[in-house]
Amino acid sequence: YPQMFVAGKFMVALLIGAPGLPTPDWLAAHGPVAEAQATRGSLSGVVRSGPARVGLPYAVVSIPSLGIERFSGANGVYQLLNVPTGEHELLVRRIGFVPRRFTIRIEPGQSTTLDIDLEQVPVRLAGMTVTPVQPCKNPGVPDSLRSPEVWQLVATLRENAATYRVLVNNYPFAYVQARALGGIGDTVAVLQSIDSIAGPGTAEVSYRPGRIVTTVAVSSRRETVMRIPTIVELADKQFLANHCFSYGGTEQVGDATWYRLDMRAADKLRSPDVHGAVYLDSATSQLRRLDLELSRPDRLPSQFRGVRTVRAITTFVQIAPGLGIIDGLCAVNWLKPPRGGAVRSATVGHPIELQQSVAYQFKVPPPDVALVGTRPTPGWARGQALSRQGLSCAAEP
């Protein structure tokens, strides 16, 4: 869901480039049997929620030094095959739980069993004061002793990013999304074109501080592109080091309570980056919404000086306990008022783009997840007028 300038305007596009499939365990096992037995073993067990000891689905079980990462199944059972013999550090993490590290020893030709109990993260924000967003003079992750609650929210965001990275790296999938382009005026947004787009579940975009807007080659021409950070990039060390974080309070959405974590680009960044907020479910710790806004629009290239800012809101939906994917996108290019202060009509107003996921398909699905999933198709039509009140990104910045 990064964004692209086209013909002098921001347009949202899926800049795609899915990771390749990892080497399957069965392929690694097809070497000489004697050699495999002499140098490899396996590890299995159950990841549980203590003290109830109920199996935890979709915990990430990894051996970082070997680049091995696997999900536990719906019942918490995990299995790592063809692990080199010797001692290794095992890391087990799950959104909403305190990570644990172990030293394990893998014996040649043997299966080692290790059951793991994780404790739920004790996030206590009831008495915490909401902090107004301030200029970001000292960016970086808050100190865990001085601001333990904010530190924990950042840690929860990182867990969401780590889980999503394991999902797209080990279980690549593709989206089909309905897309609508139009213009938003004072009271309504009018849809001008409707189509659908398809692409992998994530884009291979590397975050570079203050380099959100860049010029790239597209076919035989050059385009100025704004790349909105993805969920994975929000946990990138460079992103964390160049943003300030604060507690923004709670939001009630139906029966759920969401924690808001505000982010602001560092003052030292003199070129466009992003401010924004992430919303985390208080019950499950899962990322529910990502609200990003362009910083330093005054430093945009000269051909885009008419842009006041860009706002993009991405929502996420859970496809299994602990596993979320993109549900929809609402993005508006807020333009500066025309000369003379004339009122904008929807057809010549602020460009808006809507995307809604309608289907996804895995190459190989995660444990106990369906190969194909569908979502309700939006009833968009060309010329349709939508009330601004029903659009998440339609509030004036």
Residue pairs with C-beta under 8 A, 6 or more apart in sequence:
1 12
1 14
1 203
1 228
1 230
1 312
1 314
1 326
1 329
1 355
2 12
2 13
2 14
2 15
2 203
2 205
2 225
2 226
2 227
2 228
2 230
3 10
3 11
3 12
3 13
3 225
3 226
3 227
3 228
3 310
3 312
3 331
4 10
4 11
4 12
4 13
4 15
4 223
4 225
4 226
5 11
5 223
5 224
5 225
5 226
5 304
6 223
8 303
8 304
9 333
9 351
10 226
10 304
10 307
10 310
10 331
10 333
10 351
11 181
11 351
11 353
12 312
12 329
12 331
12 353
12 355
13 197
14 175
14 177
14 197
14 199
14 203
15 203
15 205
15 225
15 227
16 199
16 200
16 203
17 200
17 203
17 204
18 168
18 172
18 174
18 199
18 200
18 201
18 202
18 204
19 168
19 169
19 172
19 200
19 202
19 204
20 172
21 172
21 363
21 364
22 169
22 170
25 81
25 82
28 81
28 82
29 36
29 40
29 81
29 82
36 82
37 108
37 109
38 108
38 109
39 84
39 85
39 108
40 82
40 83
40 84
40 85
40 106
40 108
40 109
41 83
41 85
41 106
41 107
41 108
41 109
41 110
41 111
41 112
42 79
42 80
42 81
42 82
42 83
42 106
42 110
42 111
42 112
43 79
43 80
43 83
43 90
43 104
43 106
43 111
43 112
43 113
43 114
44 77
44 78
44 79
44 80
44 111
44 112
44 113
44 114
45 77
45 78
45 113
45 114
45 115
45 116
46 55
46 72
46 75
46 76
46 77
46 78
46 115
46 116
47 55
47 56
47 59
47 61
47 72
47 76
47 78
47 92
47 94
47 115
47 116
47 118
48 54
48 55
48 56
48 76
48 115
48 116
48 117
48 118
49 55
49 56
49 97
49 117
49 118
49 120
50 117
50 118
50 119
51 117
53 117
54 76
55 72
55 74
55 75
55 76
55 77
56 72
56 76
56 94
56 97
56 118
56 322
57 72
57 73
57 74
57 75
57 76
57 320
57 321
57 322
57 368
58 71
58 72
58 74
58 94
58 163
58 320
58 321
58 322
58 323
58 366
58 367
59 71
59 72
59 76
59 78
59 92
59 93
59 94
59 97
59 118
59 322
60 69
60 70
60 71
60 91
60 92
60 93
60 94
60 162
60 163
60 166
61 69
61 70
61 71
61 72
61 78
61 80
61 90
61 91
61 92
61 116
62 68
62 69
62 70
62 90
62 91
62 92
62 93
62 166
63 80
63 83
63 88
63 89
63 90
63 91
64 89
64 91
65 88
65 89
66 83
66 84
66 88
68 80
68 83
69 166
69 169
69 170
70 78
70 79
70 80
70 166
70 170
71 78
71 166
71 167
71 170
71 366
71 367
72 78
72 367
73 367
73 368
74 320
74 321
74 367
74 368
83 106
84 106
85 106
85 107
85 108
86 105
86 106
87 103
87 104
87 105
87 106
88 103
88 104
88 105
88 106
89 101
89 102
89 103
89 104
90 101
90 102
90 103
90 104
90 114
91 99
91 100
91 101
92 99
92 100
92 101
92 102
92 116
92 118
93 99
93 100
93 159
93 162
94 118
94 159
94 322
95 156
95 159
95 160
95 163
95 284
95 285
95 286
95 322
96 120
96 121
96 156
96 159
96 284
96 285
96 286
96 322
97 118
97 119
97 120
97 121
98 118
98 119
98 120
98 121
99 118
99 159
100 116
100 118
102 114
102 116
104 112
104 114
105 112
106 112
121 152
121 155
121 156
121 285
123 149
123 152
123 153
123 156
123 259
123 282
123 285
124 149
125 149
125 247
125 250
125 259
128 149
128 247
129 247
130 247
130 248
130 249
131 246
131 247
131 248
131 262
133 246
133 248
133 262
133 264
133 275
134 244
134 246
134 264
135 264
135 267
136 243
136 244
136 264
136 265
136 266
136 267
137 244
137 266
137 267
138 244
139 241
139 242
139 243
139 244
139 266
139 268
140 240
140 241
140 244
141 151
141 154
141 240
141 245
142 150
142 151
142 154
142 245
143 151
144 151
149 247
150 245
150 246
150 247
150 261
153 245
153 247
153 259
153 261
153 280
154 240
154 245
154 261
156 280
156 285
157 234
157 235
157 261
157 278
157 280
157 287
158 235
159 285
160 231
160 235
160 280
160 285
160 286
160 287
160 324
161 231
161 232
161 233
161 234
161 235
162 235
163 322
163 323
164 202
164 231
164 232
164 324
165 232
167 173
167 201
167 323
167 325
167 366
168 200
168 201
168 202
168 232
170 366
171 362
171 363
171 364
171 365
171 366
171 369
172 200
172 201
172 362
172 363
173 200
173 201
173 325
173 360
173 361
173 362
173 363
173 365
174 198
174 199
174 200
174 201
174 360
174 361
175 198
175 199
175 200
175 201
175 325
175 326
175 357
175 359
175 360
176 196
176 197
176 198
176 357
176 358
176 359
176 360
177 196
177 197
177 198
177 355
177 356
177 357
177 358
178 194
178 196
178 355
178 356
178 358
178 377
178 378
178 380
179 194
179 195
179 196
179 197
179 353
179 354
179 355
179 356
180 191
180 193
180 194
180 353
180 354
180 355
180 378
180 380
181 191
181 192
181 193
181 351
181 352
181 353
182 189
182 190
182 191
182 192
182 193
182 346
182 351
182 352
182 353
182 354
183 189
183 190
183 192
183 344
183 345
183 346
183 347
183 348
183 349
183 350
183 351
183 352
184 190
184 332
184 346
184 349
184 350
184 351
184 352
184 388
184 391
184 394
185 343
185 344
185 345
185 346
185 347
185 349
185 350
186 343
186 344
186 349
187 387
187 388
188 346
188 385
188 386
188 387
188 388
189 346
189 352
189 385
189 386
189 388
189 391
189 394
190 346
190 347
190 383
190 384
190 385
190 386
191 354
191 380
191 381
191 382
191 383
191 384
191 385
191 386
192 347
192 382
192 383
193 382
194 380
194 381
194 382
196 358
197 355
201 325
201 326
201 360
202 230
202 232
203 227
203 230
205 227
205 229
205 230
205 233
206 233
206 236
207 229
207 233
207 236
207 238
207 239
208 238
209 238
209 239
209 241
209 242
209 266
209 269
209 273
210 242
210 265
210 269
210 270
210 271
210 272
210 273
211 271
212 226
212 227
212 228
212 229
212 271
212 272
212 273
212 274
212 294
213 224
213 225
213 226
213 271
213 272
213 300
213 301
214 224
214 225
214 227
215 222
215 223
215 224
215 225
216 222
216 223
216 225
217 223
224 301
224 303
224 304
226 272
226 294
226 310
228 274
228 292
228 312
229 236
229 239
229 274
229 292
231 287
231 290
231 316
233 239
234 278
234 290
242 265
242 266
242 268
242 269
242 273
243 263
243 264
243 265
243 266
244 263
244 264
244 266
245 261
245 262
245 263
246 261
246 262
246 264
247 259
247 260
247 261
247 262
248 260
248 261
248 262
248 277
249 260
250 257
250 258
250 259
250 260
250 282
251 257
251 258
251 260
251 279
252 258
253 288
256 281
256 282
256 283
256 288
257 281
257 282
257 283
258 279
258 280
258 281
258 282
258 288
258 289
259 279
259 280
259 281
259 282
260 277
260 278
260 279
261 277
261 278
261 279
261 280
262 276
262 277
263 274
263 275
263 276
263 277
263 278
264 275
264 295
265 273
265 274
265 275
265 295
265 296
266 273
269 295
269 296
270 296
270 299
271 296
271 299
272 294
272 295
272 296
272 297
272 299
272 300
273 295
273 296
274 292
274 293
274 294
274 295
275 292
275 293
275 295
276 290
276 291
276 292
276 293
277 291
278 287
278 289
278 290
278 291
279 287
279 288
279 289
279 290
279 291
280 286
280 287
280 288
281 287
281 288
284 318
284 321
284 322
286 316
286 318
286 322
286 324
287 316
287 324
288 315
288 316
289 313
289 314
289 315
289 316
289 392
290 313
290 314
290 315
290 316
291 311
291 312
291 313
292 311
292 312
292 313
292 314
293 309
293 310
293 311
293 312
293 397
294 307
294 309
294 310
294 311
297 307
297 308
297 309
297 310
300 307
306 335
306 336
307 333
307 334
307 335
307 336
308 334
308 335
308 336
308 397
309 334
309 397
310 331
310 332
310 333
310 334
311 331
311 332
311 334
311 393
311 397
312 329
312 330
312 331
312 393
313 329
313 330
313 331
313 392
313 393
314 326
314 328
314 329
315 326
315 327
315 328
315 329
315 392
316 324
316 325
316 326
316 327
317 324
317 325
317 326
317 327
317 357
317 375
318 324
319 325
319 360
319 369
319 373
320 366
320 368
320 369
323 366
323 369
325 357
325 360
326 357
327 356
327 357
327 375
328 354
328 355
328 356
328 357
329 353
329 354
329 355
329 356
330 352
330 353
330 354
330 391
330 392
330 393
330 394
331 352
331 353
331 354
331 393
332 350
332 351
332 352
332 353
332 393
332 394
333 350
333 351
333 352
334 350
334 396
334 397
335 344
335 349
335 350
335 351
338 344
344 350
346 385
352 391
352 393
352 394
354 378
354 380
354 391
356 375
356 377
356 378
357 375
358 374
358 375
358 376
358 377
358 378
359 372
359 373
359 374
359 375
360 372
360 373
361 371
361 372
361 373
362 369
362 371
362 372
365 371
388 394
